[in-house]
Amino acid sequence: MILSVARVARGERLGLVTLEKLIILNCDMPEEKLMATCETDKSESQPGPSGIRKRIAVSFDEYVQSLNMRQLMMIENEQINYLTVEERKVLYTACQVVPTVDPSYVYDLITNKSMNNVEIIIEHLFGYGYPTVKQRVRRECMELRRKAYLCEDGQAFDFVQFLTIYPNPEIFFGEKRKTDEIYMRHAMAFLSRKFEQYDVTFITKLFINSNKQLLPAYRILKKHAEAFAKTKNAPHFVTSAHVKVKFRRLSDSGKIPDYPDSLDELFFREAQFCLYEDEILNYKVNCAAKRKEALEHAERNGLLKECIICCEDCYLEEDMMKCNRDHEFCKNCVKQHMEAQIGDGMSRISCMDSSCTDGHFEISSIQNIISPSLFRLFILRCLRDEILSSNVENIEFCPFCDFPASFGNSEDRTLVCLNAVCQKESCRKCQKESHIPLRCEEVQEDVDFETKKRKFIEERMSEAVIRKCPTCDKKITKETGCNKMTCPCGTFFCYVCNVVLPKDHPYQHFSNARGRCRQDTPLEQLHEMAAKRAGLEALRLFNEHNPESASVKAPNINELAGLKKKTKLATTRE
């Protein structure tokens, strides 16, 4: 059997006896594994790490050649010139036997812990655990994105892109709103680094008193930091003059907090506004003055443009956008159209002119209009559709982010996402998080019957407000409009009974006097009725398959149906 060290290690605590079984590795995922060329000598009966050197029948040069480029770069970055030849061999061998380990951790064991023996290092890794390559890649990816947001990567701040996403940032970020724990951890890490002269405990109290929002806290700290810089001897706050920075960093209460592993894009947009507030507002004022002058000039010379969608005739040339067939629309209408089509699951943004059947907007123009996060989603969808249309074999997609993965080994049960932002492991069969070594049918959540029952019913009620296209099985939920639905594949179907409608007369289904489906039905009423029916049926099924749970309290179906929110999957509007 082909095994992965990381996957088996997560399933059970490994002993030394089972270590020999882990020398055979599946190394098709460059983010997680190395190219291992270790060969097991079947005649060798000695178990455990003590027999590893005898079973690895490759030279030191072959060690280096077998490592993939990413891992080799990581090892080279650890300044291996400081290691002796023997220590380098230990480093390469340990990384080859345990391909998921972060090389910097092995380097630290060799240099700081004086572990110069492969067997001792392997025993330590499996006995106490270790940081993985995947964790390091994700951490470095997050760090690069943080630096990009805070312009610490040498790139200039893009005022145009920022104001395209947030036309009125002073209003958007200035309003009071609820914040979550991830946001607060980001804020404390950011403020503690930007205002190192202030005690972390003081910054925490100030942040809490500022409604746990970054912008007001940053403004207060910035104001008093500028005032303190002018009068260094005036004790405005608890600063390094009273609490030494060195002492603050070494003390538990004053330790500068780290950024969380996940990245909050909205927080970093607010951080950008904090850092460049004056420049952004000045840029807005200058742009408004230039625009006013340009509008007056265009109006005098009859150069104003009209949008055929919103019928406004007060646009400049720069306010318009063309499809590939030269049909012009204002950017506001185009942006709303793009967001709607991406929400509908489209991978091609069609022209808004009804007479233009084959027109579309280019990817470069789409990138300049929508937000970066929405554009990333659109690109992944384009990639998925392109792969599917090309009939590429052995390609599957991560169920969490749609990132593609190639499978040379069809027996591998786990899909490891190579998207540095995602990196989740999922079961190829049930499309849920990996549960190796258990089979799909063996997976049982360790929760009480009441929680199980509620979750089972809620899942069935959520599925009830989702429709599947009768032709391509695409999941669809309606937000507005009539009950004639149009799938991206071109199929017309009824949202009430899910029957396929004829393309020549789709509305005839609703005009039939004997038909039970109405063309217009209040959406909330339709979803509540469907959710309630599904909830009652789910309750019956759960009690039928779990007789011992019949006496367990059931959730209020009517309450769940009334409070059930529409699931945000690929939405289709008509």
Rosetta blueprint (number, residue, H / E / L):
1 M L
2 I L
3 L E
4 S L
5 V H
6 A H
7 R H
8 V H
9 A H
10 R H
11 G H
12 E L
13 R L
14 L L
15 G L
16 L L
17 V H
18 T H
19 L H
20 E H
21 K H
22 L H
23 I L
24 I L
25 L E
26 N L
27 C L
28 D L
29 M L
30 P L
31 E L
32 E L
33 K L
34 L L
35 M L
36 A L
37 T L
38 C L
39 E L
40 T L
41 D L
42 K L
43 S L
44 E L
45 S L
46 Q L
47 P L
48 G L
49 P H
50 S H
51 G H
52 I H
53 R H
54 K H
55 R H
56 I L
57 A L
58 V L
59 S L
60 F H
61 D H
62 E H
63 Y H
64 V H
65 Q H
66 S H
67 L L
68 N L
69 M H
70 R H
71 Q H
72 L H
73 M H
74 M H
75 I H
76 E H
77 N L
78 E L
79 Q L
80 I H
81 N H
82 Y H
83 L L
84 T L
85 V H
86 E H
87 E H
88 R H
89 K H
90 V H
91 L H
92 Y H
93 T H
94 A H
95 C H
96 Q H
97 V H
98 V L
99 P L
100 T L
101 V E
102 D L
103 P H
104 S H
105 Y H
106 V H
107 Y H
108 D H
109 L H
110 I H
111 T H
112 N L
113 K L
114 S L
115 M L
116 N L
117 N L
118 V H
119 E H
120 I H
121 I H
122 I H
123 E H
124 H H
125 L H
126 F H
127 G H
128 Y H
129 G L
130 Y L
131 P L
132 T E
133 V H
134 K H
135 Q H
136 R H
137 V H
138 R H
139 R H
140 E H
141 C H
142 M H
143 E H
144 L H
145 R H
146 R H
147 K H
148 A H
149 Y H
150 L L
151 C L
152 E L
153 D L
154 G L
155 Q L
156 A L
157 F L
158 D L
159 F H
160 V H
161 Q H
162 F H
163 L H
164 T H
165 I H
166 Y L
167 P L
168 N L
169 P H
170 E H
171 I H
172 F H
173 F L
174 G L
175 E L
176 K L
177 R L
178 K L
179 T L
180 D L
181 E H
182 I H
183 Y H
184 M H
185 R H
186 H H
187 A H
188 M H
189 A H
190 F H
191 L H
192 S H
193 R H
194 K H
195 F L
196 E L
197 Q L
198 Y E
199 D L
200 V H
201 T H
202 F H
203 I H
204 T H
205 K H
206 L H
207 F H
208 I H
209 N H
210 S L
211 N L
212 K L
213 Q L
214 L H
215 L H
216 P H
217 A H
218 Y H
219 R H
220 I H
221 L H
222 K H
223 K H
224 H H
225 A H
226 E H
227 A H
228 F H
229 A H
230 K H
231 T L
232 K L
233 N L
234 A L
235 P L
236 H L
237 F L
238 V L
239 T E
240 S L
241 A L
242 H L
243 V L
244 K L
245 V H
246 K H
247 F H
248 R H
249 R H
250 L H
251 S L
252 D L
253 S L
254 G L
255 K L
256 I L
257 P L
258 D L
259 Y L
260 P L
261 D L
262 S L
263 L L
264 D L
265 E H
266 L H
267 F H
268 F H
269 R H
270 E H
271 A H
272 Q H
273 F H
274 C H
275 L H
276 Y L
277 E H
278 D H
279 E H
280 I H
281 L H
282 N H
283 Y H
284 K H
285 V H
286 N H
287 C H
288 A H
289 A H
290 K H
291 R H
292 K H
293 E H
294 A H
295 L H
296 E H
297 H H
298 A H
299 E H
300 R H
301 N L
302 G L
303 L L
304 L L
305 K E
306 E L
307 C L
308 I L
309 I L
310 C L
311 C L
312 E L
313 D L
314 C L
315 Y E
316 L L
317 E H
318 E H
319 D H
320 M E
321 M E
322 K E
323 C L
324 N L
325 R L
326 D L
327 H L
328 E E
329 F E
330 C E
331 K H
332 N H
333 C H
334 V H
335 K H
336 Q H
337 H H
338 M H
339 E H
340 A H
341 Q H
342 I H
343 G H
344 D L
345 G L
346 M L
347 S L
348 R L
349 I L
350 S E
351 C L
352 M L
353 D L
354 S L
355 S L
356 C L
357 T L
358 D L
359 G L
360 H E
361 F L
362 E L
363 I H
364 S H
365 S H
366 I H
367 Q H
368 N L
369 I L
370 I L
371 S L
372 P H
373 S H
374 L H
375 F H
376 R H
377 L H
378 F H
379 I H
380 L H
381 R H
382 C H
383 L H
384 R H
385 D H
386 E H
387 I H
388 L H
389 S H
390 S L
391 N L
392 V L
393 E L
394 N L
395 I E
396 E E
397 F E
398 C L
399 P L
400 F L
401 C L
402 D L
403 F L
404 P E
405 A E
406 S E
407 F L
408 G L
409 N L
410 S L
411 E L
412 D L
413 R L
414 T E
415 L E
416 V E
417 C L
418 L L
419 N L
420 A L
421 V L
422 C L
423 Q L
424 K L
425 E E
426 S E
427 C E
428 R L
429 K L
430 C L
431 Q L
432 K L
433 E E
434 S L
435 H L
436 I L
437 P L
438 L L
439 R L
440 C H
441 E H
442 E H
443 V L
444 Q L
445 E L
446 D L
447 V L
448 D L
449 F H
450 E H
451 T H
452 K H
453 K H
454 R H
455 K H
456 F H
457 I H
458 E H
459 E H
460 R H
461 M H
462 S H
463 E H
464 A H
465 V L
466 I L
467 R E
468 K E
469 C L
470 P L
471 T L
472 C L
473 D L
474 K L
475 K E
476 I E
477 T E
478 K L
479 E L
480 T L
481 G L
482 C L
483 N L
484 K E
485 M E
486 T E
487 C L
488 P L
489 C L
490 G L
491 T L
492 F E
493 F E
494 C E
495 Y L
496 V L
497 C L
498 N L
499 V L
500 V E
501 L L
502 P L
503 K L
504 D L
505 H L
506 P L
507 Y L
508 Q H
509 H H
510 F H
511 S H
512 N L
513 A L
514 R L
515 G L
516 R L
517 C L
518 R L
519 Q L
520 D L
521 T L
522 P L
523 L H
524 E H
525 Q H
526 L H
527 H H
528 E H
529 M H
530 A H
531 A H
532 K H
533 R H
534 A H
535 G H
536 L H
537 E H
538 A H
539 L H
540 R H
541 L H
542 F H
543 N H
544 E H
545 H H
546 N L
547 P H
548 E H
549 S H
550 A L
551 S L
552 V L
553 K L
554 A L
555 P L
556 N L
557 I H
558 N H
559 E H
560 L H
561 A H
562 G H
563 L H
564 K L
565 K L
566 K L
567 T L
568 K L
569 L L
570 A L
571 T E
572 T L
573 R L
574 E L
